[in-house]
Amino acid sequence: MYVCICNGYRESEIEQTARASGLSCPVAVYQVLGSGPCCGTCLPMAQDIINGVGNCSKTLREQEPLPLAAE
């Protein structure tokens, strides 16, 4: 299904790009695909697709802390 008519991005392209890149922002995912959003009507649906991938499931505060480097 087409999500972004302006750029011709399909749901599968957005999902695959978000999964491969780990990005959680539709604008960033669109840039990886080659072009940013035009009219912006598609951004809520694109965000829902990206949220379904799981990239937004944790905030920075909820993530495990990085280990300190050994001295």
N, CA, C and O of each residue as an XYZ file, in Angstrom:
284
protein
N       0.838     -1.170      0.000
C       0.000      0.000      0.000
C       0.892      1.246      0.000
O       1.901      1.297      0.703
N       0.511      2.236     -0.790
C       1.240      3.499     -0.797
C       0.912      4.278      0.470
O      -0.254      4.425      0.838
N       1.945      4.770      1.127
C       1.784      5.617      2.302
C       2.014      7.064      1.900
O       1.245      7.951      2.273
N       3.070      7.297      1.140
C       3.428      8.647      0.698
C       3.194      8.746     -0.808
O       3.940      8.182     -1.608
N       2.154      9.465     -1.167
C       1.821      9.627     -2.580
C       2.823     10.558     -3.260
O       3.187     10.345     -4.417
N       3.268     11.589     -2.543
C       4.191     12.568     -3.135
C       5.488     11.909     -3.609
O       5.985     12.212     -4.694
N       6.030     11.004     -2.786
C       7.303     10.354     -3.110
C       7.138      8.928     -3.614
O       8.107      8.316     -4.064
N       5.937      8.397     -3.544
C       5.698      7.033     -4.002
C       6.254      5.972     -3.069
O       6.633      4.890     -3.518
N       6.308      6.271     -1.755
C       6.836      5.299     -0.793
C       5.725      4.367     -0.332
O       4.624      4.793      0.017
N       6.052      3.093     -0.345
C       5.108      2.070      0.094
C       5.357      1.709      1.558
O       6.434      1.946      2.103
N       4.338      1.135      2.167
C       4.433      0.700      3.558
C       5.625     -0.226      3.757
O       6.363     -0.088      4.732
N       5.818     -1.161      2.844
C       6.911     -2.129      2.976
C       8.273     -1.447      2.921
O       9.190     -1.855      3.634
N       8.427     -0.419      2.091
C       9.701      0.302      1.998
C      10.007      1.044      3.298
O      11.141      1.034      3.778
N       8.994      1.681      3.857
C       9.175      2.417      5.112
C       9.530      1.452      6.229
O      10.447      1.709      7.009
N       8.807      0.341      6.309
C       9.061     -0.654      7.350
C      10.464     -1.249      7.219
O      11.193     -1.330      8.208
N      10.845     -1.658      6.029
C      12.166     -2.262      5.822
C      13.289     -1.279      6.119
O      14.304     -1.654      6.706
N      13.116     -0.032      5.721
C      14.145      0.977      5.961
C      14.269      1.278      7.445
O      15.380      1.406      7.960
N      13.147      1.392      8.133
C      13.180      1.642      9.578
C      13.838      0.477     10.305
O      14.644      0.682     11.213
N      13.498     -0.738      9.910
C      14.069     -1.926     10.555
C      15.582     -1.999     10.322
O      16.341     -2.273     11.252
N      16.012     -1.758      9.099
C      17.436     -1.874      8.757
C      18.270     -0.752      9.361
O      19.417     -0.969      9.752
N      17.697      0.444      9.438
C      18.469      1.602      9.902
C      18.358      1.840     11.395
O      19.227      2.479     11.989
N      17.291      1.329     12.013
C      17.061      1.594     13.428
C      16.509      2.982     13.697
O      16.403      3.395     14.852
N      16.158      3.700     12.648
C      15.636      5.055     12.815
C      14.200      5.021     13.322
O      13.441      4.104     13.008
N      13.834      6.034     14.114
C      12.491      6.083     14.671
C      11.710      7.312     14.220
O      10.591      7.533     14.684
N      12.272      8.104     13.335
C      11.638      9.336     12.860
C      11.302      9.188     11.374
O      12.174      8.843     10.577
N      10.050      9.446     10.996
C       9.688      9.302      9.585
C      10.516     10.178      8.651
O      10.869      9.744      7.555
N      10.828     11.389      9.062
C      11.609     12.279      8.199
C      12.978     11.670      7.915
O      13.458     11.721      6.782
N      13.608     11.093      8.937
C      14.918     10.461      8.753
C      14.811      9.228      7.859
O      15.670      8.998      7.008
N      13.763      8.441      8.053
C      13.552      7.258      7.206
C      13.348      7.689      5.755
O      13.894      7.070      4.841
N      12.573      8.736      5.541
C      12.347      9.239      4.185
C      13.655      9.697      3.553
O      13.887      9.464      2.366
N      14.507     10.344      4.334
C      15.786     10.808      3.792
C      16.652      9.639      3.351
O      17.339      9.724      2.332
N      16.626      8.545      4.112
C      17.363      7.346      3.713
C      16.794      6.806      2.398
O      17.537      6.313      1.549
N      15.491      6.903      2.239
C      14.851      6.435      1.009
C      15.140      7.349     -0.179
O      14.938      6.952     -1.327
N      15.606      8.559      0.081
C      16.004      9.416     -1.026
C      15.379     10.790     -1.078
O      15.855     11.645     -1.824
N      14.324     11.034     -0.309
C      13.684     12.344     -0.351
C      12.860     12.545      0.909
O      12.190     11.624      1.376
N      12.910     13.737      1.449
C      12.112     14.061      2.627
C      10.641     14.193      2.274
O      10.280     14.168      1.097
N       9.789     14.333      3.283
C       8.361     14.481      3.025
C       8.063     15.794      2.306
O       8.783     16.781      2.460
N       6.997     15.786      1.525
C       6.590     17.002      0.796
C       5.443     17.688      1.533
O       5.648     18.718      2.175
N       4.247     17.129      1.446
C       3.084     17.774      2.059
C       2.918     17.397      3.528
O       2.293     18.142      4.282
N       3.465     16.256      3.948
C       3.413     15.840      5.346
C       2.175     15.073      5.760
O       2.083     14.635      6.907
N       1.225     14.898      4.865
C      -0.004     14.182      5.197
C       0.268     12.742      5.623
O      -0.478     12.182      6.427
N       1.307     12.152      5.101
C       1.629     10.749      5.344
C       2.391     10.512      6.648
O       2.514      9.366      7.079
N       2.898     11.553      7.278
C       3.789     11.365      8.423
C       3.155     10.619      9.595
O       3.831      9.779     10.189
N       1.892     10.876      9.967
C       1.305     10.087     11.059
C       1.248      8.590     10.744
O       1.536      7.766     11.612
N       0.881      8.236      9.520
C       0.825      6.819      9.150
C       2.227      6.224      9.112
O       2.436      5.097      9.561
N       3.180      6.971      8.583
C       4.562      6.491      8.553
C       5.077      6.270      9.972
O       5.781      5.293     10.226
N       4.735      7.165     10.900
C       5.165      7.002     12.290
C       4.560      5.749     12.898
O       5.237      5.032     13.635
N       3.290      5.473     12.602
C       2.644      4.250     13.092
C       3.359      3.007     12.576
O       3.546      2.044     13.320
N       3.754      3.021     11.320
C       4.479      1.887     10.732
C       5.816      1.706     11.439
O       6.192      0.587     11.787
N       6.527      2.797     11.649
C       7.830      2.741     12.313
C       7.674      2.277     13.754
O       8.486      1.491     14.243
N       6.642      2.753     14.436
C       6.398      2.313     15.812
C       6.159      0.808     15.861
O       6.561      0.145     16.818
N       5.511      0.270     14.839
C       5.263     -1.163     14.773
C       6.529     -1.982     14.619
O       6.566     -3.156     14.985
N       7.566     -1.364     14.077
C       8.861     -2.037     13.926
C       9.518     -2.217     15.292
O      10.269     -3.168     15.511
N       9.229     -1.303     16.195
C       9.780     -1.408     17.540
C      10.945     -0.489     17.822
O      11.519     -0.549     18.910
N      11.313      0.359     16.881
C      12.435      1.266     17.104
C      12.131      2.314     18.158
O      13.051      2.898     18.729
N      10.856      2.563     18.425
C      10.469      3.596     19.386
C       9.995      2.983     20.696
O       9.410      3.686     21.520
N      10.226      1.708     20.910
C       9.658      1.050     22.078
C      10.292      1.492     23.382
O       9.668      1.378     24.436
N      11.509      1.990     23.337
C      12.182      2.444     24.547
C      12.673      3.865     24.362
O      13.145      4.246     23.290
N      12.553      4.640     25.424
C      13.153      5.961     25.401
C      14.604      5.819     25.813
O      15.018      4.750     26.262
N      15.374      6.868     25.670
C      16.779      6.813     26.066
C      16.922      6.482     27.542
O      17.866      5.793     27.929
N      16.012      6.953     28.364
C      16.091      6.694     29.809
C      15.811      5.239     30.148
O      16.290      4.742     31.167
N      15.049      4.554     29.319
C      14.693      3.165     29.595
C      15.736      2.171     29.097
O      15.700      1.001     29.478
N      16.651      2.611     28.262
C      17.649      1.704     27.712
C      18.692      1.354     28.760
O      18.937      2.111     29.699
N      19.292      0.206     28.578
C      20.361     -0.230     29.473
C      21.546      0.715     29.351
O      21.884      1.141     28.246
N      22.183      1.050     30.469
C      23.361      1.919     30.384
C      24.513      1.208     29.685
O      24.647     -0.012     29.766
N      25.333      1.984     29.004
C      26.505      1.428     28.337
C      27.568      1.103     29.377
O      27.728      1.853     30.340
N      28.297      0.006     29.209
C      29.361     -0.330     30.167
C      30.509      0.668     30.060
O      30.806      1.184     28.983
N      31.139      0.925     31.189
C      32.297      1.811     31.202
C      33.503      1.079     30.643
O      33.646     -0.130     30.828
N      34.355      1.801     29.968
C      35.570      1.206     29.412
C      36.519      0.830     30.541
O      36.656      1.570     31.516
N      37.165     -0.302     30.413
C      38.139     -0.745     31.419
C      39.388      0.115     31.321
O      39.838      0.468     30.231
N      39.931      0.439     32.471
C      41.143      1.274     32.476
C      42.382      0.437     32.520
O      43.490      0.973     32.530
